[in-house]
């Protein structure tokens, strides 16, 4: 099993920045891809960004040019730097890790990001 713990959410004004972090523990050898998803009230959970163990990244169109995902394999952490935040970025953000053997996902408990003036 893998445990994921997020940190770094909060309230920020439009145009501001936040950095989310996620620490993985447990059977971390099982992890290949890690990522961030978000879910706004009344909406489905959606992909924000993914990163492979080798550092290849994939971003949702809404995140391109504003968000940067990074990963430290030695520390088993994944981060999301969010710049130029917009009110529509308001959501609960979830850290995700893919189990390479079971082809299933682990999830963190979520961290709230609110963009408002």
C-alpha positions as CSV (number, residue, x, y, z in Angstrom):
1,X,0.0,0.0,0.0
2,X,1.0,3.6,-0.6
3,X,-0.1,6.6,1.5
4,X,-0.2,10.1,0.0
5,X,-0.3,13.3,2.1
6,X,-0.9,16.7,0.5
7,X,0.0,20.1,1.8
8,X,0.1,23.7,0.6
9,X,-3.5,24.6,-0.2
10,X,-5.1,27.8,0.9
11,X,-6.7,31.1,-0.1
12,X,-5.1,33.2,-2.7
13,X,-6.1,36.3,-4.7
14,X,-6.5,36.1,-8.5
15,X,-3.1,36.3,-10.2
16,X,-1.4,34.8,-7.2
17,X,0.6,31.7,-6.7
18,X,0.5,28.5,-4.6
19,X,2.7,25.5,-4.3
20,X,1.1,22.1,-3.5
21,X,3.2,19.2,-2.3
22,X,2.5,15.5,-1.9
23,X,4.6,13.0,0.1
24,X,4.3,9.3,-0.6
25,X,5.1,6.7,1.9
26,X,4.8,2.9,2.3
27,X,5.4,0.7,-0.7
28,X,6.6,3.5,-3.0
29,X,8.4,1.1,-5.3
30,X,5.0,0.3,-6.7
31,X,4.5,3.8,-8.0
32,X,5.3,4.9,-11.6
33,X,3.2,7.9,-12.7
34,X,2.2,10.6,-10.2
35,X,-0.1,13.5,-10.7
36,X,-2.6,16.0,-9.6
37,X,-6.3,16.1,-10.1
38,X,-8.9,18.6,-9.0
39,X,-12.6,18.6,-8.3
40,X,-14.8,21.7,-8.0
41,X,-18.2,21.6,-6.3
42,X,-20.8,20.0,-8.6
43,X,-18.2,18.9,-11.1
44,X,-16.3,15.7,-11.9
45,X,-12.7,15.2,-10.8
46,X,-10.4,16.2,-13.7
47,X,-6.7,15.8,-14.5
48,X,-4.4,18.8,-13.9
49,X,-1.0,17.3,-14.6
50,X,0.9,14.0,-14.6
51,X,4.6,13.2,-14.3
52,X,6.4,9.9,-15.0
53,X,9.3,8.5,-13.0
54,X,11.6,9.7,-15.8
55,X,10.2,13.2,-15.6
56,X,7.9,13.3,-18.7
57,X,5.0,15.6,-18.1
58,X,1.4,16.0,-19.3
59,X,-0.8,19.0,-18.6
60,X,-4.5,19.7,-19.0
61,X,-5.1,22.6,-21.4
62,X,-6.3,24.7,-18.4
63,X,-2.9,24.2,-16.7
64,X,-0.5,24.7,-19.6
65,X,1.7,27.7,-19.2
66,X,0.6,28.4,-15.6
67,X,1.2,25.3,-13.6
68,X,4.4,23.2,-13.3
69,X,4.5,19.7,-11.9
70,X,7.8,18.3,-10.6
71,X,8.9,15.2,-8.8
72,X,11.7,14.2,-6.4
73,X,12.1,10.4,-6.7
74,X,14.7,10.3,-3.9
75,X,12.2,12.0,-1.5
76,X,9.1,10.4,-3.0
77,X,7.4,13.7,-3.4
78,X,5.5,15.4,-6.2
79,X,4.8,19.1,-6.3
80,X,2.5,21.5,-8.3
81,X,3.6,25.1,-8.7
82,X,0.5,27.1,-9.6
83,X,1.0,30.6,-11.0
84,X,-1.4,33.2,-12.4
85,X,-4.3,31.6,-10.5
86,X,-7.8,32.3,-11.6
87,X,-11.1,31.9,-9.7
88,X,-12.0,28.9,-11.9
89,X,-9.0,27.1,-10.4
90,X,-10.9,26.9,-7.1
91,X,-11.2,23.2,-6.2
92,X,-10.1,20.5,-4.0
93,X,-6.8,19.2,-5.4
94,X,-5.8,15.5,-5.0
95,X,-2.5,13.9,-5.3
96,X,-2.5,10.6,-7.3
97,X,-0.1,7.8,-7.7
98,X,-0.4,4.8,-10.1
99,X,0.4,1.4,-8.9
100,X,2.5,-0.1,-11.7
101,X,1.7,-3.7,-10.8
102,X,-2.1,-3.4,-10.2
103,X,-2.7,-0.6,-12.7
104,X,-4.8,1.1,-10.0
105,X,-4.5,4.5,-8.3
106,X,-3.8,5.7,-4.8
107,X,-5.2,9.1,-3.7
108,X,-4.5,11.6,-1.1
109,X,-7.1,13.2,1.1
110,X,-7.2,16.4,-0.9
111,X,-6.2,20.0,-0.2
112,X,-8.5,23.0,-0.8
113,X,-7.4,25.8,-3.1
114,X,-9.6,28.9,-3.2
115,X,-8.9,31.7,-5.6
116,X,-10.9,34.8,-4.6
117,X,-10.5,38.5,-4.0
